[in-house]
Structure formats: structure tokens, C-alpha cells
Amino acid sequence: MGGRSRAAAVSAAVFAVADAQALPVRDGACDAAVSALALNFLPAPEAAVAEATRAVRPGGPVAAALPVRPDGSIALTARAWAVRGRRPAR
């Protein structure tokens, strides 16, 4: 994508505050979906990933970034641990 078309794509981007598990868009309405450090805060992250997949056009990218500890385990938030009834190992 050239500089001029990249700028046009960025200016056409739409940002909205919405429930990640119930996005207010029709099926396939989005070109891509990105979640950065958010899924571990949700009570049902699988539902949010399914919803993002529904909202993205067929073949479009769905990406997520999660905090990962050096041992490879996912660093869950205190809320996520409380929901699961466990405490993180120290």
C-alpha cells in the first residue's frame, strides 16, 4: 500500500466503544480486528474472539496480543483469577 492510499485507509478507519462480545456491526463488515491486551479482562474471551471473527470479512485477519510470562504462561489479571476462583502462582 502506497503512502497516499495508506493515509486514505487510516482516515477511513472507524473507532467505537462497544461490547467486545456483541459488536454493533453486520457480519463481515470489518476488514480486520485487533485486540491488544484486552481479552484477559473479559469474562468470556472466547465469545469476544468469535464475535470478532463474525464481524471480519471472510479471510480477513483477526489478531490478539496477550501478556505472556517468560515461562510461556498467560499473565491473567486479578479479576480473571477471581472469576476462575484461583490465585496466580508467585
KEVEXLO-205737 format. One record per residue (C-alpha): x, y, z; residue number from 1. Coordinates in steps of 0.001 Angstrom, whole numbers. Each point is the difference from the previous one (the first is absolute). Layout:
REC        x        y        z  num
REC        X        Y        Z  NUM
...
This chain:
REC        x        y        z  num
REC        0        0        0    1
REC     1490     3324    -1030    2
REC      268     3021     2279    3
REC    -3021     1749    -1485    4
REC    -2289    -3077      137    5
REC     1207     -840     3543    6
REC     -954     3497     1150    7
REC    -3418     -388    -1637    8
REC     -520    -3349     1744    9
REC      920     1455     3388   10
REC    -2286     2981     -482   11
REC    -2838    -2399     -875   12
REC      502    -2059     3191   13
REC    -2878        9     2472   14
REC      551     -401     3737   15
REC    -2847     -675     2414   16
REC     -540     -948     3612   17
REC    -2057    -3199       54   18
REC     -439    -3325     1762   19
REC     2685    -2306    -1414   20
REC    -2412    -2903      340   21
REC    -2796     1748    -1957   22
REC     1479     2275    -2669   23
REC    -2486     2399    -1641   24
REC      952     -928    -3582   25
REC    -1392    -2373    -2597   26
REC     1740    -3250     -913   27
REC     3160      629    -2012   28
REC     -209     3784      357   29
REC     3622      435     1169   30
REC     3234     -502    -1915   31
REC     1922    -1088     3113   32
REC     -266     -280     3780   33
REC     2739      556     2574   34
REC     -149     -485     3757   35
REC     3013     1282     1890   36
REC      237     -998     3669   37
REC    -3784     -169      439   38
REC    -1146    -3633     -180   39
REC     1336     -851     3449   40
REC    -2354     2619     1492   41
REC    -3160    -1587    -1448   42
REC    -2166    -2567     1776   43
REC     -343    -2015    -3248   44
REC     2987      689    -2281   45
REC    -1056    -2832    -2321   46
REC    -3257     1860     -696   47
REC     1907     3161     -902   48
REC     2241    -1895    -2436   49
REC    -3054    -1642    -1583   50
REC    -1684     3401     -304   51
REC     3085     1566    -1596   52
REC      169    -2886    -2454   53
REC    -3667      538     -894   54
REC      519     3722     -540   55
REC     3053     -383    -2272   56
REC     -413     -714    -3719   57
REC      727    -3576    -1102   58
REC     3776     -501      -71   59
REC      623     3224     1919   60
REC     2514        5     2849   61
REC     -984     -297     3664   62
REC     2929      588     2361   63
REC      391       87     3769   64
REC     2892      863     2289   65
REC      104    -1270     3572   66
REC     2577      579     2727   67
REC     2155    -3122      269   68
REC     2418     -834     2793   69
REC     3538    -1215     -768   70
REC    -1113    -3583      753   71
REC    -2619      264    -2763   72
REC    -3061      185     2259   73
REC    -2550     2734     -554   74
REC      129     2739     2630   75
REC    -3642      267     1044   76
REC    -1308     3005     1863   77
REC    -1136     -146     3610   78
REC    -3615      191    -1214   79
REC      476    -2957    -2332   80
REC     1499    -2026     2824   81
REC    -2908      925     2267   82
REC    -2510    -1083    -2650   83
REC     1772    -3330     -295   84
REC      223     -377     3803   85
REC     3786     -290       13   86
REC     2954     2125      917   87
REC     3050      407    -2218   88
REC     3126    -1951      942   89
REC     2746     2176     1400   90
